[in-house]
Amino acid sequence: MKAHEVLKQYAAGRRDFSGENLRGQSFKGKNLSGANFSEADIRGANFTNARLQGANFSKVKAGLQRRWAISLLIASWLLSGLSAIFSTLLSSAVALIFDTSSLGNVIAGWVALVVIAVFSVITIRQGLAAGLGAVAVAFCVAFVVAFVITVTGATGVTVAAAGAGAAAGATGVVFAGAFAVAGAFAVAGAFTFAVAVAFTVAVAVAFTFTFTVVVAGAVAGAVAGTVALLNVYISWRAFRGDERDAWIRTFAIAFAATGGTSFRNANLTDADFKSATLKSTDFRNATLTRTRWHQTKELARVRPGTTYLQTAKIRQLLITGQGQAQNFERQPLRGINLQGANLADASFIGADLSEANLQDTDLSRAKLVQTQLDETDLTGATLTGAYIEDWGITSHTKLQGVRCEYVFMRLPTKEDPEPRRKPDNRNETFKDGDFADFIKPIVDTLDLYHNQDVDPRAIAISFKELAEKHPEAELEIVAMEKRGGDKFMLRVATAPEASHSELNAEYFDTYNKVKALAEREIKALLDEKDSRISSLENMIATALQRPSFYAETYQHQGDIMTDSSKINVSAGGSVGAVGGGDVSNQGVMNLGTISGNVTNAINQLPDSSEPSKPGIKELLAQLQAAINDPNLADDDKSQALEQIKVLAEAGQNPNNEAAQKQAKKAMGFLKVIAEGLPSAATLVVACKDILPAIAHFFGL
């Protein structure tokens, strides 16, 4: 079927083109979202810049058309022949060892042999690029030595060394290219070896008047065979993904993809390539969000560009869905589709799994510490026993139907193999739906976790710069938390549409650059900023040094940083907004005074119009009563009471947008406080029962 016929039928409403012959057709820049190309032949088809969201490419046959494949096969044979010629030059140079009629030739032969030996050893140990460098060095050394031994033979020695070095390097590169293009290991290898030996024997015959043909031919043949085997080994190693020769593989795949199926710059969001054959296919700069690759063939032979397909371990995971007990720490896995995969005991510490499809995946006992999960779909996933310390879920993370009996809020240690288990009672487990209710954040925060060498000044500068660059993100510090000796968490509320993954990456890029600056450069940078940086720096330093203090929350509005509220920050504890007082000196107010203020604020609210149904006044009164929980420390009680006061004040005008924001934050703080308590604690139960009703009252 021709491309224009497909587009015409698509415009008419047809979406099913399964099994069609679309070889060599161009769909460049076209909109074919949702189309079904399953089992179609798309070899040589051009989908560059096309919109293919949700398209079905399962079982398609992509790659090179037959005429392109034949052309590349011929090219590989030509390259193999060229490799054989270079091998012949090498063996001929070594054969000069037996030319006793000329001392210069004998020296030249030995120099060539040394160069080949150095090249071979270095190439095997460090890669072809390093081998070529070693050849250059060996040539220089050989030239000096030869010149000292005999001036008259220097020219021949130099030529021999140069020829040997050039031929050795060229042979490796050319043969590797031939192997890569054709993929014909046995054929190309045998051809190269046979031609090299044949040429060598011919050269040996030419020297019959000066030395024994048999000996020279045997040595030259051995050299040619060794070089051929070295070439085969380099090529095999490059295609195994060895980093020492990765450039050979990259070049070869790029060359082999010429004329193949192209999805360059195409949008393949939610597209399905299950069981497709994809050799010699171009995916450079394509959007591969949640694209499915299960059981695809020849995925290692595609041209991936900078997408997640460039990593061999990730490709294997996508194909098999088997990643149990593997290490994927700090991998860029944004938008990856691992639906139904087995990821039990895997480690994703610091990885970016934002926008990923993790539906029905087994993440039992997986390490999800500091893992970014913004807009990630965890529907139906198993999280029992997972370690979720500082994981980056947001209100856009899908947690419906998650199967989870318990989780751990910290990584295990020898002293504490089950740290901060939730539920706290080891005899209890989450019931269906409980985990999502327990963990779903009310306040959508960007968590900036610093795990070593915390620099308050760099934090202040980096946050200020991030806020200035992204005013639309509405960045607002809502929490500071010290953890252990040198760990620090900065929690920042954002606008709902803000990308936490991008903001996190940009913040730490700036933070690391600032930390690397010299003291003089940092002072110059501070001179360009306003006094707010110094204020924020002092508060962060205080958080790292004192067990409990009050810090200001900042809200970036245009180019102005304004005070908006006070936050109590406890080392290793929770944070709550508190009104009034000096930043560094104010202590926790008398609980009786705070409770009285809260009662007065609640009493100003109207009674419920339905006696059988509690209103906001009655709900807040119940919440206040729950704070008398003996499990709750005094500073936590004062923080919780302050949040109830904020809710009471916001309840005076529940439809006001600013009041709704304050209520949302206050509920988030209450939830943070409750998370640190045993699951049977009065406040935990009250929050679980009452906060949803309060959220409904404010229309949240």
URDARA-V129233 format. One record per backbone hydrogen bond with DSSP energy under -1.0 kcal/mol. CO is the residue of the C=O (numbers start at 0). NH is the residue of the N-H. E is the energy in kcal/mol with one decimal. If there is no record, write none. Layout:
BEGIN
co->[CO;CO]
nh->[NH;NH]
e->[E;E]
END
This chain:
BEGIN
co->[1;2;3;4;5;6;7;8;9;14;16;19;21;24;26;29;31;34;35;36;37;39;40;41;42;44;45;46;47;49;50;51;52;54;55;56;57;59;60;62;64;65;66;67;68;69;70;71;72;73;74;75;76;77;78;79;80;81;82;83;84;85;86;87;88;89;90;93;94;95;97;98;101;102;103;104;105;106;107;108;109;110;111;112;113;114;115;116;117;118;119;120;121;122;126;127;128;129;130;131;132;133;134;135;136;137;138;139;140;141;142;143;144;145;152;153;154;155;156;157;158;159;160;161;162;163;164;165;166;167;168;169;170;171;172;173;174;175;176;177;178;182;183;184;185;186;187;188;189;190;191;192;193;194;195;196;197;198;199;200;201;203;204;206;206;211;212;213;214;215;216;217;218;219;220;221;222;223;224;225;226;227;228;229;230;231;232;233;234;236;237;241;242;244;245;246;247;248;249;250;251;252;254;256;260;261;262;263;265;266;267;268;270;271;272;273;275;276;280;281;282;283;286;287;288;291;292;293;296;297;298;300;302;303;306;307;310;311;312;313;314;315;316;318;320;322;325;327;330;330;332;334;335;337;340;341;342;343;345;346;347;348;350;351;352;353;355;356;357;358;360;361;362;363;365;366;367;368;370;371;372;373;375;376;377;378;380;381;382;383;385;386;387;388;390;391;393;397;398;399;402;404;405;406;407;415;419;421;424;430;432;433;434;435;443;445;447;449;454;455;456;457;458;459;460;461;462;463;464;465;469;470;472;474;475;478;480;481;482;486;487;488;489;490;490;491;492;494;498;499;500;501;502;503;504;505;506;507;508;509;510;511;513;517;518;519;520;521;522;529;530;531;532;533;534;535;536;537;538;539;541;546;548;550;552;553;554;556;559;561;564;565;566;567;568;569;573;575;577;581;582;589;590;591;592;593;594;595;596;597;598;601;609;614;615;616;617;618;619;620;621;624;628;632;633;634;635;636;637;638;639;640;641;642;643;644;645;646;648;649;652;655;656;657;658;659;660;661;662;663;664;665;666;667;668;669;670;673;677;680;681;682;683;684;685;686;689;690;691;692;693;694;695]
nh->[5;6;7;8;9;10;11;13;12;35;19;40;24;45;29;50;34;55;16;39;18;60;21;44;23;261;26;49;28;266;31;54;33;271;36;59;38;276;41;43;68;69;70;71;72;73;74;75;76;77;78;79;80;81;82;83;84;85;86;87;88;89;90;91;92;93;94;96;97;98;99;101;105;106;107;108;109;110;111;112;113;114;115;116;117;118;119;120;121;122;123;124;125;126;130;131;132;133;134;135;136;137;138;139;140;141;142;143;144;145;146;147;148;149;156;157;158;159;160;161;162;163;164;165;166;167;168;169;170;171;172;173;174;175;176;177;178;179;180;181;182;184;187;188;189;190;191;192;193;194;195;196;197;198;199;200;201;202;203;204;205;206;207;209;210;215;216;217;218;219;220;221;222;223;224;225;226;227;228;229;230;231;232;233;234;235;236;237;238;241;240;244;245;248;249;250;251;252;253;254;255;256;257;259;281;46;265;48;286;51;270;53;291;56;275;58;296;61;302;262;285;264;267;290;269;272;295;274;277;300;301;279;282;306;309;310;314;315;316;317;318;319;320;294;341;325;346;330;332;351;335;289;356;340;361;322;345;324;366;327;350;329;371;332;355;334;376;337;360;339;381;342;365;344;386;347;370;349;391;352;375;354;397;357;380;359;402;362;385;364;407;367;390;369;392;372;396;377;401;379;382;429;384;421;387;412;408;406;427;433;436;437;438;439;493;491;489;487;458;459;460;461;462;463;464;465;466;467;468;469;472;473;494;555;492;490;488;571;486;482;449;480;447;477;478;445;475;497;502;503;504;505;506;507;508;509;510;511;512;513;514;515;516;521;522;523;524;525;526;532;534;535;536;537;538;539;540;541;542;543;545;570;568;566;563;476;561;559;556;554;552;577;550;575;548;572;569;567;565;585;549;593;594;595;596;597;598;599;600;601;602;604;612;618;619;620;621;622;623;624;625;627;631;636;637;638;639;640;641;642;643;644;645;646;647;648;649;650;651;652;655;659;660;661;662;663;664;665;666;667;668;669;670;671;672;673;674;676;680;684;685;686;687;688;689;690;693;694;695;696;697;699;698]
e->[-1.9;-2.4;-2.0;-2.5;-2.4;-2.4;-1.2;-2.9;-1.5;-3.9;-1.5;-2.4;-1.8;-2.8;-2.1;-2.8;-1.9;-2.7;-3.3;-2.2;-1.8;-2.1;-2.3;-2.0;-1.8;-2.3;-3.6;-2.1;-2.5;-2.5;-3.0;-2.1;-1.8;-2.2;-3.0;-1.7;-2.1;-2.5;-1.5;-2.2;-2.4;-2.5;-1.9;-2.4;-1.9;-2.4;-2.2;-2.1;-1.9;-2.3;-2.4;-2.2;-2.3;-2.3;-2.4;-1.9;-1.8;-2.1;-2.3;-2.0;-2.0;-2.0;-2.4;-2.5;-2.0;-2.0;-1.9;-1.9;-1.7;-1.7;-1.6;-1.5;-1.9;-2.6;-2.5;-2.6;-2.2;-2.6;-2.4;-2.2;-2.4;-2.7;-2.5;-2.5;-3.0;-2.7;-2.7;-2.6;-2.5;-2.4;-2.3;-2.1;-3.3;-1.6;-1.9;-2.3;-1.7;-2.3;-1.9;-1.7;-1.8;-3.0;-2.5;-1.7;-2.3;-2.9;-2.3;-1.9;-2.5;-2.7;-2.2;-1.9;-2.2;-2.6;-2.6;-3.0;-2.5;-2.6;-3.1;-3.1;-3.1;-2.9;-2.8;-2.9;-2.8;-2.7;-2.4;-3.0;-2.7;-1.9;-2.4;-3.0;-2.5;-2.2;-2.2;-2.4;-2.9;-2.3;-2.7;-2.2;-2.4;-1.2;-2.0;-1.8;-2.6;-2.6;-2.7;-2.5;-2.6;-2.5;-2.5;-2.3;-2.4;-2.5;-2.1;-2.5;-1.8;-2.2;-2.6;-2.2;-1.4;-1.1;-1.9;-2.1;-1.8;-2.1;-2.8;-2.4;-2.5;-2.9;-2.8;-2.3;-2.4;-2.7;-2.7;-2.5;-2.6;-2.4;-2.5;-2.4;-2.4;-2.3;-2.4;-2.7;-2.4;-2.6;-2.8;-2.5;-2.1;-1.9;-1.2;-1.3;-1.1;-1.3;-2.5;-2.4;-2.7;-2.7;-2.1;-2.4;-2.8;-1.7;-1.1;-2.6;-2.6;-3.1;-2.1;-2.2;-2.7;-2.4;-2.2;-2.6;-2.7;-3.0;-2.2;-1.9;-3.4;-2.9;-3.2;-3.2;-1.8;-2.0;-2.4;-1.3;-2.5;-2.7;-1.9;-2.0;-2.5;-1.5;-1.2;-1.3;-2.8;-1.6;-1.8;-1.1;-2.4;-2.3;-1.9;-2.5;-2.1;-2.5;-2.5;-2.3;-3.1;-1.7;-2.4;-1.5;-1.4;-1.8;-2.0;-4.8;-2.3;-2.4;-2.6;-2.8;-1.9;-2.2;-2.4;-2.8;-2.2;-1.8;-2.4;-1.1;-1.7;-2.4;-2.6;-2.6;-1.7;-2.6;-2.7;-2.0;-2.2;-2.7;-2.6;-2.9;-1.5;-2.3;-3.5;-2.2;-1.5;-2.0;-2.5;-2.3;-2.4;-2.1;-3.1;-2.5;-2.3;-1.5;-2.6;-2.7;-1.7;-1.9;-1.0;-1.8;-1.6;-2.3;-1.6;-1.6;-2.7;-2.4;-3.3;-2.6;-2.5;-1.9;-1.6;-2.1;-2.4;-2.4;-1.4;-2.4;-2.6;-2.0;-1.4;-2.3;-2.1;-2.6;-2.3;-2.4;-2.4;-2.5;-2.6;-2.1;-2.3;-2.2;-2.5;-2.1;-2.1;-1.6;-1.5;-1.4;-2.6;-1.7;-3.3;-2.8;-3.0;-1.8;-1.1;-2.9;-3.3;-2.4;-2.8;-2.6;-1.6;-4.0;-1.8;-1.7;-2.2;-2.6;-2.1;-2.4;-2.5;-2.2;-1.7;-2.1;-2.8;-2.4;-1.5;-2.6;-2.3;-1.2;-1.3;-2.1;-2.2;-1.9;-2.0;-2.5;-1.9;-1.3;-1.8;-2.7;-2.9;-2.3;-1.9;-2.3;-2.4;-2.3;-2.2;-1.6;-3.0;-2.5;-2.7;-3.5;-1.5;-1.0;-1.5;-2.1;-2.3;-1.3;-2.4;-2.5;-3.7;-1.1;-1.7;-2.4;-1.0;-3.2;-1.0;-1.4;-1.1;-2.5;-3.0;-2.2;-2.3;-2.4;-2.5;-2.3;-2.1;-2.5;-2.5;-1.9;-1.9;-2.5;-2.3;-1.8;-2.1;-2.0;-2.4;-2.0;-1.6;-1.3;-1.7;-2.4;-2.5;-2.0;-2.8;-2.7;-1.9;-1.7;-1.8;-2.1;-2.1;-2.3;-2.4;-2.5;-2.4;-1.9;-1.0;-1.6;-1.7;-2.3;-2.0;-2.1;-2.3;-2.3;-2.2;-2.4;-2.4;-1.7;-2.4;-2.2;-2.0;-2.1;-2.3;-2.4;-1.9;-1.8;-2.0;-2.2;-2.6;-2.9;-2.2;-2.0;-3.4;-1.7;-2.0;-2.8;-2.0;-1.8;-1.7;-3.0;-1.0]
END
